[in-house]
C-alpha cells in the first residue's frame, strides 16, 4: 500500500494519445496516486507547470506525431523547479535517452513494459533515485564525406528531399538514398534524431 506521502504526490501526464493517458491515469489512481491532470499538447503542459507550483511529478511521452519532443524537457529544466520527470515512451534510441537524462529526466520506462515497471520508476524517483540509467556504449562512426555533410546540413534545417534535390541539382531518389544511408550509418530513425546526434558529435553547428 502507498504511504500518505505517495498519496499526496501531485502527478500530471502528457501524451498525444488520449487512450494512453486514460490507461495510465486509471492504473495510477488504482494505486492510490493523485493524478491532477492529463494533457495532449506540449504548450498546455508548459503553461500548467508554470502556473501550478504544487505539481510534484510529470510523466511524459517523448516521441509525438510531430517530433522527438526534447524541447519540452529542455524548457522544464530551465524553469529550475523541484519537479520530477519520468519519460514514458516507445522510443528505443540510447542516444535520445542520454539527452533526456542530461535535461534532468530521472527515469525512462518503455511503453512495451508492464505498467508495474512505470510504478517502480515512480517509487524510485520519489526517493530521488534514477531508474535504468544504463546505455549501450556508443561506437564512434567514421567521418562524414563532404557530400554527406552537405545533405546532413539541409536535413538539420528541416528541408524535404525535394527541396534538397533542387538545391544540389540532384534527383529526389538520390537524396532519399543518401538520407537512408546517413540514418543507417548513425543508427537513427529520423532526420531530427540524426541532427541531434551530429550536433552532439560536432559534425554540425547550431
Residue pairs with C-beta under 8 A, 6 or more apart in sequence:
1 32
2 31
2 32
2 33
5 126
6 32
6 33
6 123
6 126
7 32
7 33
7 34
8 34
9 33
9 34
9 56
9 57
9 126
10 34
10 36
10 54
10 55
10 56
10 57
11 28
11 33
11 34
11 35
11 36
11 55
11 56
11 57
11 58
11 59
11 122
12 35
12 36
12 37
12 38
12 39
12 45
12 48
12 49
12 55
12 57
12 58
12 59
13 21
13 24
13 25
13 35
13 37
13 38
13 39
13 58
13 59
13 60
14 38
14 39
14 40
14 42
14 45
14 58
14 59
14 60
14 61
14 72
15 21
15 24
15 38
15 40
15 60
15 61
15 88
16 40
16 41
16 61
16 64
16 65
16 66
17 40
17 61
18 38
18 40
20 61
20 111
21 38
21 39
21 40
22 38
23 115
24 59
24 88
24 115
24 118
25 35
25 38
27 115
27 118
27 119
28 35
28 119
29 35
31 119
33 122
36 55
37 48
39 45
39 48
42 64
42 69
42 71
42 72
45 58
45 60
45 72
46 72
46 75
46 76
48 55
49 55
49 58
49 76
49 79
49 81
49 83
50 79
53 81
55 83
56 82
56 83
56 84
57 83
57 84
57 85
57 86
57 122
57 125
57 126
58 76
58 83
58 84
58 85
58 86
59 85
59 86
59 88
59 118
59 122
60 69
60 72
60 73
60 85
60 86
60 87
60 88
61 69
61 87
61 88
61 89
62 68
62 69
62 70
62 87
62 89
62 91
62 96
62 100
63 69
63 89
63 90
63 91
67 192
68 91
68 96
68 190
68 192
68 193
68 196
70 96
70 99
70 100
70 103
70 196
73 85
73 87
73 99
73 100
73 103
73 104
73 105
74 103
76 83
76 85
76 103
76 104
77 103
77 104
84 106
84 125
84 126
85 104
85 105
85 106
85 107
86 105
86 106
86 107
86 108
86 109
86 118
86 121
86 122
86 125
86 131
87 97
87 100
87 105
87 107
87 108
87 109
88 108
88 109
88 111
88 118
89 108
89 110
89 111
90 110
90 111
90 112
91 97
92 110
93 187
93 188
93 189
93 193
94 135
94 136
94 138
95 138
95 187
95 188
95 193
95 196
95 197
95 200
96 193
96 196
97 108
97 135
98 135
99 196
99 200
100 108
101 108
101 130
101 133
106 125
106 128
106 129
106 130
106 131
107 121
107 122
107 124
107 125
107 130
107 131
107 132
108 121
108 131
108 132
108 133
109 117
109 118
109 121
109 131
109 132
110 117
120 131
121 131
121 132
124 130
124 131
125 131
140 201
141 185
141 186
141 201
142 185
144 152
144 198
144 203
147 178
148 178
148 181
148 182
149 203
150 168
151 164
151 168
151 175
151 178
151 179
151 182
152 182
152 194
152 195
152 198
152 203
152 204
153 204
154 163
154 164
154 167
154 168
155 164
155 179
155 182
155 191
155 194
155 195
156 191
156 194
156 195
156 198
156 199
156 204
158 191
159 167
161 172
161 175
161 176
161 179
162 172
164 170
164 175
165 171
165 172
165 174
165 175
168 175
179 191
182 188
182 194
183 189
183 190
183 191
183 194
186 194
186 197
186 198
188 194
188 197
195 204
198 204
199 205
199 206
